[in-house]
Amino acid sequence: MEAPEHLPAAHLWPTTTTVEQGVLAIAGFNVLELVRTYGTPLYVLDGATIRTQAARYTAALRNAYAGASSIHYASKALLNVGLAQLLARLGLGLDVVSAGELQIAKHAGCDLSHVHLHGNGTPAGELQQALELGVGRIVVDNLDQLAALINLTKDRATPQPILLRIAPDVADTAAHTHIQTGAAAAKFGLPIADGSAAEAVRQALKAKGLHLMGLHAHIGSQLRDWAALREAVTRLITFAAEQRAERGWTLSELSPGGGLAVAYLPAETAPDIDVYATTLAQTVMQGCTRAGLPLPRLIIEPGRSLIARAGVSLYSVTGRKAVAGGPTYVHVDGGMGDNLRPALYAAGYTALVADQPLAKAAASVQISGRFCESGDVLIRDVALPPVEPGAVIALPVTGAYTLSMSSNYNGVPRPPLLLLDGAKIHVLQRRETIDDLLRRDLPLDV
Ligand SMILES: Cc1ncc(COP(=O)(O)O)c(C=O)c1O
């Protein structure tokens, strides 16, 4: 991916980012003009960056893996109707975790047989909906969910294809604990060591309404540790080989989930997608050869690494506070209501001033959100040139796990989301209005 020249930390910005007449531009759109039209806070997605990432994943898997493969975008990173349509056009399936995400996919006209439903606590009603809508796969997380599904499908004419989510007891411990999901003690998945996974295979094979296709294990997000990934996949294959020996069941699909890391800060670099795909493919191919298993369909579920870098968030400066001998706060008109990651995971970001992207930074400041929480600080330390109220601050790498985790805290409406794609501006989500906020409220009956 070619980084725009002269832009500090260009590898963090969408691939189409340039500086036009001294102002940041994305896909040729001057961000100050976008702000004049759509206001702030404002989120923009660069279509070209999404397309590049999708093409890189597709090519990397095809080049590295001798068996069939497919990519299911992890919707939890960010989902709406327009984005679902774009991803479907790019040949990607979806991984969803609720009836809500499923309905967005349906509304977008996605082929639901390319949608996989996940979730450790999915209500039976939503499982029922997924069955009725014909989702391609249900990834079963625990024995109670399996029992519920067996009951819901006992009279089905055609069995529902499922995968079992395994907890392979492997984690990339470099990631924040909140995004580590592979340990046996984590809330997700069927451990192998205590026999739960084997019991699930036994029950699933007996169930007339279910068709056990394969195994799944997502060990966490912001993954950079190839050894953890290799170990998790190897444990799935070893378990599959045992189940074939014991029950005559042959795995036909295997999913290591998603999780590839991205760079958020100037000093960071994103792990290479080709190395990720080759590591996965080699581990599966060698593992299956050793175990005498046929090559399963390899299903990956990238979320963050597909969308994060395509996103930029734009805020207006609303005020400042310089503490003598202490920090300088630059207050902006957004924060944890649209980007919870700094408050929730102590996640780091960087920023630029939209009309001075190349200006020499003067001092380190904190970008503090407008929400009534001391923890609502988007950036604890970034060197910026001096700014006045009304200036526009741009944060890169905000395409994932920001708007999808947004809220109306403090009664603040959520920002709009634009897709800049091929010289066209698509409004994927309009700005939320106060009427939207009031829509669910019912006055006390006097
Ligand atoms: C089952 C599963 N698959 C895929 C993902 C996507 O992870 P990432 O966005 O890090 O690629 C997640 C994220 O939590 C997940 O839980």
The ligand as a MOL file (V3000), in Angstrom:
LIG
                    3D

  0  0  0     0  0            999 V3000
M  V30 BEGIN CTAB
M  V30 COUNTS 16 16 0 0 0
M  V30 BEGIN ATOM
M  V30 1 C -15.4440 -14.5570 16.1900 0
M  V30 2 C -14.7080 -13.3390 15.7280 0
M  V30 3 N -14.2750 -13.3010 14.4670 0
M  V30 4 C -13.6400 -12.2180 13.9800 0
M  V30 5 C -13.4090 -11.1100 14.7550 0
M  V30 6 C -12.7290 -9.9220 14.1390 0
M  V30 7 O -11.5980 -9.5520 14.7640 0
M  V30 8 P -10.7420 -8.3650 14.1600 0
M  V30 9 O -11.6540 -7.2030 13.9840 0
M  V30 10 O -9.6840 -8.1310 15.1450 0
M  V30 11 O -10.2120 -8.8320 12.8430 0
M  V30 12 C -13.8450 -11.0970 16.0930 0
M  V30 13 C -13.5810 -9.9290 16.9490 0
M  V30 14 O -13.7920 -9.8610 18.0730 0
M  V30 15 C -14.5140 -12.2400 16.5900 0
M  V30 16 O -14.9640 -12.2820 17.8540 0
M  V30 END ATOM
M  V30 BEGIN BOND
M  V30 1 1 1 2
M  V30 2 1 2 3
M  V30 3 2 2 15
M  V30 4 2 3 4
M  V30 5 1 4 5
M  V30 6 1 5 6
M  V30 7 2 5 12
M  V30 8 1 6 7
M  V30 9 1 7 8
M  V30 10 2 8 9
M  V30 11 1 8 10
M  V30 12 1 8 11
M  V30 13 1 12 13
M  V30 14 1 12 15
M  V30 15 2 13 14
M  V30 16 1 15 16
M  V30 END BOND
M  V30 END CTAB
M  END
